[in-house]
Amino acid sequence: MQEHKSNDDCWIAVHSKVYDVTGFLEAHPGGSSIILKYAGEDATAPYDEVHAPGILEETLSKDNYKGLLEQIDIMKTSQAQKTNEDKITEVNNQSSNTKSYHKPDLYRLISLQDFEDVAQQTLTPKAWAFYSSAATDLLTHHANSQFFRRIMFRPRVMRNIAQCSMKRSILGFPSEAPFFVSPAAMARMAHPDGEVALAKGCANQGIIQCISSNASYPLASIIDAGFSDQNFFFQLYVNAEREKTAQLLRRARQLGIRAIFITVDAHIAGKREADERVAAENVSSPVSGALAGNDTKGGGMGRLMGQYIDRTLNWNDVAWIKEVSQLPIVIKGIQCAADAQKALEVGAHGILISNHGGRCLDTVQPSILTLLELHRVCPDIFSRLEVYLDGGIRRGSDILKALCLGATAVGLGRPYLYSLTYGQEGVEQLTEILKDELQTSMKLAGITDLDQAHPGLVNTRDVDYLVERDVEHEWIRWKPKARM
């Protein structure tokens, strides 16, 4: 090992396995210097700090594997590395609350808010800031859930509700419930199993997981963790180096991904001040290659990990993504009727009404209001493609409201990240809570099948006056001087 510690000949050991990483030095997303720091040594501790299991095997060829490190060499790990390992343990054990906290047993958690409360107490300060933060003054973030509260039910009574079905078809793929796990980055910050635990939990519960481009596990590892016939969607950030996106899309199709959700509302990240204030942890995504760090603006992981995203992405690119992937396309990030119509024109199979959980442009309208706008401006769109919604879902009753207003299904992101504080069991418990609340809401509203949900079951008058009537402003008529 000590004979291979230069730019021209670099070996490292990880979990007793020795690899020749010479040819990978310049391609490493974090640069070559961090690898050379541990050249000729056992790099297990710093590797585990940043990477999920399986990344080396997926990234390097079999020829790069040189054999097993002798046990006597492992015991010679330098004291400096041992100190670094202790620091890693200290950081990982640090919660966002410095006071003593007794984590409740899982069975005591009976709502989504319960999971959020536990996450706030048990995640590292950076993980909590990254997951929970939203743009600037958090107005859209809060409005997403507040507007669901302003929509009321108009139940029907004296119905036979002995049997109830929540099953739903999403893009033609069966789901045991009308909700899915929205793409959320770096789940391993909440639990060592990260997206793998999400995949296993979704498998047992019969719901669909949409995997993030910035997942903390390799795509193959996540998919392999589920059932052999399990359905997955993949969320795509288009890389400025288009060939990397093409390779990723082909790989996704080969692995059995069922649909591509193109994120279109986050060419750049919003200013998430809570995330910026806490120094970024040294993490990277094995799927996109995105790497977190710190700069003069702060330590915002969303901003720093999004540097690779193509700022030139436009509607003309959808045809290219369809051609390369050969998969159904969903446009994620629709925030007005005009863009919903545009998505239909370019051949999308579905749209996901989303404002990124209030994490991009603050003061945009809440997702449920955009759903109502589609009914007022372009009602025919509901019969021509599938419409999904995320942002602000806190209860099973919120899911039913969205379905009554025409949504095919809804997505939940943050709640599932918070559920990972209990690993796979937490994922399943959260899903059971949502299913139970949804079924209770359905029965009390007087329906026993999701196909019976309709607008007459809800009263939207408290927000109707806020719903836009046209793609243009209702009475201001001046036009921009520059062409959009």
Secondary structure, DSSP 8 states (H G I E B T S, - for coil): -TT-EETTEEEEEETTEEEE-GGGTTT-TT-SHHHHTTTTSB-HHHHHHH--TTHHHHHS-GGGEEEE--HHHHTT--HHHHHHHHHHHHHHH--S--S------GGG--SHHHHHHHHHHHS-HHHHHHHH--STT-HHHHHHHHHHHT-EE----S---SS-B--EEETTEEESSSEEE---S-GGGT-TTHHHHHHHHHHHHT--EEE-TT-SS-HHHHHHHS-TT--EEEEE--BSSHHHHHHHHHHHHHHT--EEEEE-S-SS----HHHHHS---S-B-TTT--B---BTTB--HHHHTTTTB-TT--TTHHHHHHHHH-S-EEEEEE-SHHHHHHHHHTT-SEEEE--GGGTSSTT---HHHHHHHHHHH-GGGGGTSEEEEES---SHHHHHHHHHTT-SEEEE-HHHHHHGGGHHHHHHHHHHHHHHHHHHHHHHHT-SBGGG--GGGEE-HHHHTTS-SSSS-SS-----SS--
